[in-house]
Structure formats: structure tokens, C-alpha cells
Amino acid sequence: MPGFLLRHTVVVEPYLGSSAYGPRYGAPVEVRGLLEQQTRTVRDQDGAEVTSTSTFRTRLDGPAIAPESRVTLPDEDTTVVIAALRHDGAGLPVPDHLEVQLR
């Protein structure tokens, strides 16, 4: 993904699993990418239709972003990852990127 498209910075706290007190998250990491705030219907990891309010695109070589990770957007809103989809052009002249669908 070209550097000129990395216009936004979000903070990702990787999902570590559940505990008796609720979800557990790892240390926050800043990730640069392109944020698109548009509502659409997507499928979650179980195949259920859910509403996504934003899509964040970033480089494939960045930190791993898993479903259920917590994301803080530039406007300080906090949301959760629905799915993270790899788009790899396998050497074709298209922007390889990770598409992160957010609740």
C-alpha cells in the first residue's frame, strides 16, 4: 500500500481472549492506514451478517490485527474489529493491503 494513502493513525489493542472479567487486550500499537467511515453490511467470523461502521486499510507487513481487537479511531471513538481480510495481488501492480472491518 503506497505511503501517500497512509493518512490516518489508529490505536489497536490486540484481542488476547476472554477472562472472568471480560475480554483481555494486549499493549496498544499505533497503526497508519486509510480510514473510510461508511456503514455497510458484512459477515463476521461466524458468517452472521453484522453492520460495519468503518473500514480501515493498512499495509500487510504491519502488526497483526485479529477479530475482536479493540481499535481507537482518530476521533477517539473506540470500536471492535469484525474481520481482517488480506488483499494480496501476488506481484500484480495493485496495492496489497489488509482490510479491517470495524463495528
C-alpha positions in Angstrom: 0.0 0.0 0.0 1.6 3.3 -1.1 2.7 5.6 1.7 0.6 8.5 0.4 -2.5 6.6 1.3 -1.5 6.2 5.0 -3.4 9.3 6.1 -4.9 8.2 9.4 -3.5 6.7 12.6 -5.5 4.3 14.8 -4.5 2.6 18.0 -5.0 -1.2 18.0 -5.2 -3.3 21.2 -4.9 -6.9 20.1 -7.5 -9.3 21.5 -6.0 -11.9 23.8 -9.1 -13.8 24.7 -11.7 -13.9 27.4 -11.3 -13.9 31.2 -13.7 -14.0 34.1 -13.8 -10.2 33.9 -14.4 -9.8 30.2 -12.2 -9.5 27.1 -8.4 -9.2 27.5 -6.3 -7.0 25.3 -2.6 -6.6 24.7 -0.5 -3.5 24.7 -1.7 -0.7 22.3 0.0 -0.2 19.0 -0.3 2.7 16.6 -1.1 1.7 13.0 -1.1 4.0 10.0 -3.6 3.5 7.2 -6.6 4.8 5.4 -9.9 5.1 7.3 -13.2 5.1 5.5 -16.3 5.8 7.7 -19.2 4.2 5.8 -21.9 2.0 7.1 -22.3 -1.4 5.3 -23.4 -4.9 6.0 -20.5 -7.5 6.3 -20.2 -11.0 7.6 -18.4 -11.7 10.9 -16.1 -14.7 11.6 -19.1 -16.9 12.3 -20.8 -16.0 9.0 -23.5 -13.8 10.6 -24.5 -10.5 8.9 -23.4 -7.5 11.0 -23.2 -3.8 10.5 -19.8 -2.3 9.9 -19.5 1.5 10.5 -15.9 1.9 9.2 -13.2 0.2 7.1 -9.5 0.7 7.8 -6.9 -0.3 5.2 -3.2 -0.8 6.1 -0.1 -2.5 4.9 0.2 -6.3 5.0 3.6 -6.1 6.8 2.2 -4.2 9.8 1.1 -5.6 13.1 -1.3 -8.4 13.2 -4.9 -7.3 13.6 -7.3 -10.1 14.7 -11.1 -10.1 15.0 -12.3 -8.8 18.4 -9.3 -6.5 18.8 -10.1 -3.1 20.2 -9.4 0.0 17.9 -9.4 3.6 18.9 -10.1 5.9 15.9 -8.6 9.3 15.3 -11.7 11.0 16.8 -11.2 9.0 20.0 -14.2 6.7 19.3 -13.5 3.1 20.3 -14.7 0.1 18.2 -14.0 -3.6 17.7 -12.7 -5.5 14.7 -15.3 -7.6 12.9 -12.9 -9.2 10.4 -9.5 -8.6 8.9 -9.1 -9.5 5.2 -5.9 -9.8 3.3 -5.8 -8.4 -0.2 -2.5 -9.7 -1.8 -2.0 -9.1 -5.5 0.7 -11.8 -5.7 3.1 -9.5 -7.6 0.5 -7.7 -9.7 0.6 -3.9 -9.8 -2.2 -3.4 -7.3 -2.0 -2.2 -3.7 -1.5 -5.1 -1.4 -3.3 -4.3 1.9 -5.2 -5.5 5.0 -8.8 -4.5 5.1 -10.1 -4.2 8.6 -13.9 -4.1 9.1 -14.9 -2.3 12.2 -18.2 -2.4 14.3 
